[in-house]
Amino acid sequence: MRENVLLIGGGGREHAIARALADSEADIYACAGNRNPGIAEIAAGFETLETTNPEAVVEYGTEVEATIAVVGPEAPLEAGVADELEAAGIYAFGPKEADARIETDKAFQRRFMAENDVPGCPDFETFDDMEAACEFIDEYDGDLAIKPAGLTGGKGVKVIGDQITAEEGKAYIRESDYDRIVLEERLIGEEFTVQAFVANGTFETAPAVQDHKRAYEGDEGPNTGGMGSYSDATRELPFMNEEDYEEAVSIIEATVDALADYRGILYGQYMLTSEGPKVIEFNARFGDPEAMNTLPVLETDFLDVLTAARDGEAVPELEFADQATVCKYAVPEGYPTDPDAGAKVQVDEESAGDALLFYASVEEWSSSGNQNSSSSDDVDDREDGIYTTTSRSFALVGVADTITDAEEIAEDALAVAGDDGLHVRHDIGKPDLVQQRIDHIEELRGD
């Protein structure tokens, strides 16, 4: 039976999902608030709609006779899109609204971990009184991470002792419009992610990935949605050992056991500390950019995962190629604080060479009729092509036997892309930065 798969979302992560399904026995229908040209090329149909509107998503899914849906971003999960799809008879590979709270409500997330004895939980307190939170900062012996309880696109967390001072942290709290925040002990170490494919009480995990949140090279600048990431040809990253990976998996196992009905991707973001992995947060979907590291090396047909989940079966054992990946995002100049949109994207699938190109937040312009609503007022003199918006534009991914070789593939493609109006963190995946991670962990462990 050929499946009709409804893909919800229009970013780089969703382009990676579409590509993972492109050679399967499935017809892909996509919907998103933006028309991603990479997804549109693969999909049998593409509808531009508000993905946090469950009724609109269900209407389109019903129209295309979807048999399975894959929910890419977190916002539709928070809006209950998976619940409404199920009510309409369409299986959604993505958690229902109640289970998605593991990501969408950080206060719930920490209480859930504490109440269910999920290991790796840092010390924390939750507050709905902002002055009480400020008093806690004054009284706490050590540095704290300040986390808004709700979704912030990966940009709301501030860390005292790293990004800001305690006084700046209190000012941030007082000046914000957050109604709840979480204060938790600052974790020191190296971040990594393990993504799990979950359904029917079973799960399988992917190789670890390290994302780079800071905007500028050397881990400087403001946090972003993620400037790029890398994985190794093994399950572990170079600064990890097998025990570290297995401990991270055991945390996922405890979480899946406690979330009895969870299905979809459970993304554990960890800090590898001197005491082992600690949970920074959970996400209820593929990471972006981490999906672009994981799916290109997944040798198991992703459609087999989806159909097994829908049919009440265990997640099939996953096979991954023994290859490393390096993903680098190109973003508009000034991102994330003051991005400048409207640069023409110079790279395409053909000119990217050996690298994989994943489009994210771009708009396709045609003089015969713009396929997207333009974010720029000055478009009369535009040539036909693809242009940047104010968010992350596209990613280039190298896949090779080593991280170094994969990084070189991504860099060669970026040279074609040019740097006019774009910013890239070129240090991601380079040997010096990877070695810094190794040295840091060895220092923390006293090796």
Protein Blocks (a to p, Z undefined) as FASTA:
>chain_A
ZZddddedjbfklmmmmmmmmmmccddddddfbdcfklmmmpmbdcdddfklmklmmmmm
mmnopabdcdfblmlmmnommmmmmmnopacedddfklmmmmmpmklmmmmmmmnopghi
acddddfbfklmmmmmmmpgcddddddfbdehhpmbccehilpcfklmmmmmmmpccfbd
cdddddeddddddddddeehiacddddddddfbfbghiiajddebjbdcddfbfbdfkbc
fklmmmmmmmmmmmmmmmmmggcjddddddddfkbpcdfbdcfbdcdfklmmmmmmmmbd
fklmmmmmmnopacdddddddbdddddddddehiaklccehiacfbdfklnomaccddfb
dcdddfkbpfbdcfbfblmlpccdddddfbdfbdcddddfbfklmmmmmmmmmmmnopnh
iacdfkgopaklmmmmmmmmmmmnoZZ
